[in-house]
């Protein structure tokens, strides 16, 4: 209607819900492994920050095959494996903060993960702006992680006690 003004393609908004549901179902299985098992198990022995780093290393390696495929969505979004690796470390710390702050809610972490992936696919890759936006997105994650570490401290990355596998086991037994 107005010259020079770009409007959001409403068809993209209609597609967002099915993409979000699809990514939720995909990411649910990852989060069961990374945050539902590995993170609590690591937090039994190590602080939350170190546990996040360990999870992120394995999480990044898990996704490495995507970077061997020419023009994959991961390659388009992150440009190379090194930037993905850095991004994964930062996002893993954010996920640990979410996980510990919600007393181990895989639903919240999975929703965050799937929202992030749907956003990356529909708004960055398909709109062709991933290359331009990525540095700002990475900077945002970096600043968010700095705030999380300063405010919540590396030991817990939350105001409450880190979630451990033993706590999850006791909670499950108590409820059933």
ROMARVEX-467802 format. One record per residue (C-alpha): x, y, z. Coordinates in pm, whole numbers, padded with zeros to 5 digits, always signed. Layout:
<rs>
XYZ;...
</rs>
This chain:
<rs>
+00000+00000+00000;+00274+00246+00090;+00566+00278-00148;+00888+00132-00011;+00726-00045+00286;+00769-00421+00309;+00482-00613+00463;+00510-00947+00638;+00384-01220+00414;+00078-01346+00605;+00123-01691+00454;+00445-01720+00656;+00248-01656+00975;-00001-01931+00884;+00288-02172+00833;+00447-02080+01168;+00212-02294+01380;+00265-02621+01185;+00641-02555+01172;+00643-02488+01547;+00455-02813+01614;+00690-03004+01384;+01003-02862+01544;+00855-02926+01889;+00810-03295+01808;+01165-03314+01668;+01332-03117+01948;+01142-03300+02222;+01360-03606+02167;+01679-03403+02177;+01576-03232+02499;+01488-03563+02665;+01848-03666+02605;+02037-03341+02660;+01839-03177+02940;+01628-03469+03060;+01919-03704+03119;+02269-03570+03046;+02242-03231+03218;+02094-03357+03547;+02344-03642+03553;+02635-03400+03501;+02499-03158+03761;+02528-03433+04022;+02908-03398+03994;+02978-03060+03835;+02846-02705+03851;+02572-02593+03613;+02805-02387+03393;+03053-02670+03335;+02768-02916+03280;+02625-02683+03014;+02958-02672+02835;+02990-03052+02832;+02634-03093+02700;+02697-02828+02433;+03008-03005+02302;+02818-03329+02249;+02513-03140+02121;+02723-02960+01860;+02896-03281+01749;+02551-03444+01723;+02459-03181+01461;+02789-03191+01271;+02651-03409+00986;+02418-03120+00889;+02727-02921+00795;+02841-03185+00548;+02531-03125+00334;+02567-02845+00083;+02312-02562+00136;+02160-02724+00445;+01948-02505+00671;+02213-02532+00943;+02484-02419+00703;+02266-02130+00585;+02188-02017+00939;+02531-02058+01097;+02763-02032+00793;+03005-02295+00927;+03044-02546+01207;+03265-02320+01419;+02995-02050+01448;+02737-02319+01521;+02964-02458+01793;+02999-02115+01956;+02626-02056+01928;+02552-02398+02078;+02768-02324+02383;+02584-01997+02443;+02238-02142+02385;+02317-02443+02604;+02389-02210+02896;+02057-02033+02831;+01878-02369+02821;+02042-02475+03148;+01924-02151+03307;+01570-02220+03182;+01583-02584+03288;+01716-02519+03638;+01494-02214+03692;+01182-02417+03609;+01285-02711+03831;+01358-02930+03531;+01073-02847+03294;+01146-03015+02964;+00829-02857+02824;+00964-02503+02870;+01308-02588+02729;+01156-02775+02434;+00920-02486+02357;+01215-02246+02363;+01420-02477+02142;+01141-02530+01890;+01051-02159+01883;+01413-02075+01816;+01434-02328+01532;+01102-02219+01377;+01215-01856+01396;+01547-01946+01231;+01379-02136+00950;+01089-01906+00869;+01233-01564+00942;+01601-01603+00873;+01655-01876+00616;+01343-01844+00403;+01359-01464+00404;+01727-01475+00304;+01846-01255+00590;+02031-01515+00797;+02373-01390+00694;+02292-01032+00798;+02111-01114+01124;+02339-01390+01257;+02609-01164+01409;+02344-00972+01602;+02177-01292+01715;+02511-01429+01835;+02584-01103+02019;+02241-01120+02185;+02312-01473+02306;+02655-01368+02432;+02513-01075+02630;+02229-01291+02766;+02480-01550+02887;+02694-01284+03054;+02387-01159+03243;+02289-01516+03341;+02639-01592+03470;+02672-01264+03662;+02322-01268+03813;+02277-01641+03879;+02643-01751+03921;+02808-02043+03739;+02742-02292+04018;+02365-02301+03969;+02273-02072+03677;+01946-02011+03862;+01820-01896+04202;+01726-02249+04294;+01932-02565+04331;+02042-02725+03999;+01828-03016+03890;+01999-03352+03929;+01902-03692+03803;+01861-03811+04161;+01609-03531+04229;+01415-03626+03916;+01409-03991+04023;+01285-03904+04373;+01018-03672+04233;+00896-03939+03990;+00876-04201+04268;+00693-03957+04498;+00430-03876+04233;+00364-04236+04130;
</rs>
